[in-house]
Amino acid sequence: MKKLLLSLCLLVSCSSFAESKLPTANNVDIGRYIGKWYAVSSLPQFFTRKCIAQTADYGILNAKTISVLNTCIKENGKETNIEGQAVVVDPKTNARLEVTFNNFFTRLFRVKGEYVIIKLSEGYDTVLIGSTDRKSLWIMSRTPSIDEAIFAEYKEFAKILGFNTAKLIDSKF
């Protein structure tokens, strides 16, 4: 009941989230954030259309830049990777990132994704990441699975923020 009331209050006070900035996790410690993450569930993307599971490996390049290695695991067990960089654009929280990938398309058109670390557990073992246009969303964990209650909480929060959570696809690790 408490969660329902909190959700309703948040919904009423933030009814125009689709047109506003996403909230962020507070004070993300990049040193604790780096490492391997499993995308437990995500919104479908062109570049993940043949993936049955996804992982992301983050490392530190410098004080403001994170290396990104995204891995797509296909049905036949083969993996494809794409490398990129995430630049911290909000040093107050370290939760707003501008991401570019090292491929022909993104270099040619200088495409940058604006991603937000929306929620991050105290233990840095679960995270909710979304794009500012609300077309990309990942519920990630340090392990291939996630506690059902945490998953439900993250999914509901994303829905309140304007993400189409009905289209989430669960990974099959």
Secondary structure per residue as TSV (DSSP state, phi and psi in degrees):
chain	resnum	aa	ss	phi	psi
A	1	M	-	360.0	-41.5
A	2	K	H	-61.3	-43.3
A	3	K	H	-64.5	-38.1
A	4	L	H	-63.6	-45.9
A	5	L	H	-63.2	-42.7
A	6	L	H	-61.5	-42.9
A	7	S	H	-63.2	-42.6
A	8	L	H	-64.4	-42.3
A	9	C	H	-62.2	-43.5
A	10	L	H	-62.9	-42.3
A	11	L	H	-63.0	-45.1
A	12	V	H	-66.8	-43.4
A	13	S	H	-75.8	-17.4
A	14	C	T	-126.8	39.7
A	15	S	T	-64.7	-16.9
A	16	S	T	-108.4	33.0
A	17	F	G	-56.1	-33.7
A	18	A	G	-60.1	-23.1
A	19	E	G	-107.5	5.1
A	20	S	S	-123.7	176.2
A	21	K	-	-68.0	148.6
A	22	L	-	-78.4	146.6
A	23	P	-	-69.5	158.8
A	24	T	-	-124.3	158.8
A	25	A	-	-65.5	150.9
A	26	N	S	-88.4	134.3
A	27	N	S	46.6	65.0
A	28	V	-	-70.2	123.9
A	29	D	-	-86.2	103.0
A	30	I	H	-57.9	-36.0
A	31	G	H	-59.9	-34.4
A	32	R	H	-84.7	-26.4
A	33	Y	H	-75.2	-33.8
A	34	I	-	-63.3	161.4
A	35	G	E	121.9	-165.2
A	36	K	E	-92.4	135.8
A	37	W	E	-127.0	143.1
A	38	Y	E	-104.1	126.8
A	39	A	E	-79.3	97.9
A	40	V	E	-69.9	-36.5
A	41	S	E	-153.9	146.5
A	42	S	E	-156.8	159.4
A	43	L	-	-75.8	142.6
A	44	P	-	-65.5	141.0
A	45	Q	-	-129.1	157.4
A	46	F	G	-55.5	-44.1
A	47	F	G	-78.2	-4.6
A	48	T	G	-118.9	14.2
A	49	R	T	-62.1	-26.0
A	50	K	T	-106.8	11.0
A	51	C	E	-86.8	137.4
A	52	I	E	-100.0	-15.1
A	53	A	E	-156.9	155.9
A	54	Q	E	-139.6	147.3
A	55	T	E	-131.4	160.2
A	56	A	E	-134.6	130.5
A	57	D	E	-114.3	124.4
A	58	Y	E	-113.9	141.9
A	59	G	E	-138.9	166.3
A	60	I	E	-95.5	125.0
A	61	L	E	-95.0	-42.6
A	62	N	E	-160.0	-171.7
A	63	A	T	-58.5	-27.8
A	64	K	T	-116.8	-1.8
A	65	T	E	-126.2	132.8
A	66	I	E	-113.9	135.1
A	67	S	E	-80.2	146.1
A	68	V	E	-127.6	129.4
A	69	L	E	-129.6	104.8
A	70	N	E	-95.5	134.2
A	71	T	E	-120.1	131.7
A	72	C	E	-106.7	124.6
A	73	I	E	-102.2	121.1
A	74	K	E	-93.1	167.3
A	75	E	T	-56.4	-34.7
A	76	N	T	-81.5	3.3
A	77	G	S	91.5	-11.1
A	78	K	-	-72.5	150.8
A	79	E	E	-117.0	143.3
A	80	T	E	-123.1	147.0
A	81	N	E	-125.3	153.7
A	82	I	E	-139.1	134.7
A	83	E	E	-104.6	151.7
A	84	G	E	-163.5	-167.2
A	85	Q	E	-139.1	145.5
A	86	A	E	-119.0	125.6
A	87	V	E	-105.4	129.3
A	88	V	E	-71.1	120.7
A	89	V	S	-106.9	-3.4
A	90	D	-	-131.5	88.5
A	91	P	T	-66.5	-14.1
A	92	K	T	-65.6	-40.6
A	93	T	T	-114.9	-20.9
A	94	N	S	60.5	21.2
A	95	A	-	-108.0	-3.9
A	96	R	E	-110.8	124.1
A	97	L	E	-127.3	143.4
A	98	E	E	-110.3	117.2
A	99	V	E	-111.9	134.4
A	100	T	E	-128.6	148.5
A	101	F	E	-115.8	152.2
A	102	N	S	-88.3	75.3
A	103	N	S	-140.9	167.6
A	104	F	H	-56.2	-48.3
A	105	F	H	-60.1	-49.6
A	106	T	H	-70.3	-31.3
A	107	R	H	-71.0	-42.3
A	108	L	H	-63.9	-46.1
A	109	F	H	-101.7	3.8
A	110	R	T	50.4	48.5
A	111	V	-	-78.5	131.3
A	112	K	-	-129.0	135.0
A	113	G	E	-95.1	137.8
A	114	E	E	-103.8	108.9
A	115	Y	E	-116.7	151.1
A	116	V	E	-128.8	131.9
A	117	I	E	-81.3	101.6
A	118	I	E	-81.4	-47.9
A	119	K	E	-136.1	142.4
A	120	L	E	-145.6	126.4
A	121	S	-	-67.1	155.2
A	122	E	T	-56.3	-37.3
A	123	G	T	-84.1	3.4
A	124	Y	S	56.9	39.9
A	125	D	S	-114.8	-8.7
A	126	T	E	-140.1	148.2
A	127	V	E	-149.3	148.5
A	128	L	E	-117.4	119.1
A	129	I	E	-122.7	135.9
A	130	G	E	-141.8	160.9
A	131	S	E	-91.0	153.0
A	132	T	T	-64.4	-24.3
A	133	D	T	-85.8	-1.0
A	134	R	S	65.6	22.0
A	135	K	S	-96.8	-15.1
A	136	S	-	-122.1	138.1
A	137	L	E	-154.6	136.2
A	138	W	E	-134.0	133.9
A	139	I	E	-106.2	115.8
A	140	M	E	-123.7	156.1
A	141	S	E	-142.1	159.0
A	142	R	S	-74.0	-13.0
A	143	T	S	-123.0	163.0
A	144	P	S	-66.1	-9.3
A	145	S	-	-128.7	168.6
A	146	I	-	-141.4	148.2
A	147	D	-	-57.4	133.1
A	148	E	H	-59.4	-37.5
A	149	A	H	-67.1	-40.6
A	150	I	H	-66.8	-43.1
A	151	F	H	-57.7	-47.5
A	152	A	H	-62.3	-40.3
A	153	E	H	-63.4	-47.1
A	154	Y	H	-63.8	-43.1
A	155	K	H	-62.8	-45.0
A	156	E	H	-64.8	-41.5
A	157	F	H	-62.3	-43.3
A	158	A	H	-62.1	-39.7
A	159	K	H	-62.2	-44.3
A	160	I	H	-61.0	-33.3
A	161	L	T	-78.9	-4.4
A	162	G	T	103.8	7.7
A	163	F	-	-81.1	145.6
A	164	N	-	-84.5	81.1
A	165	T	G	-71.0	-14.0
A	166	A	G	-65.1	-20.9
A	167	K	G	-95.8	3.9
A	168	L	-	-59.2	140.0
A	169	I	E	-116.9	124.8
A	170	D	E	-80.9	138.9
A	171	S	-	-73.4	154.9
A	172	K	-	-119.2	83.4
A	173	F	-	-80.7	360.0
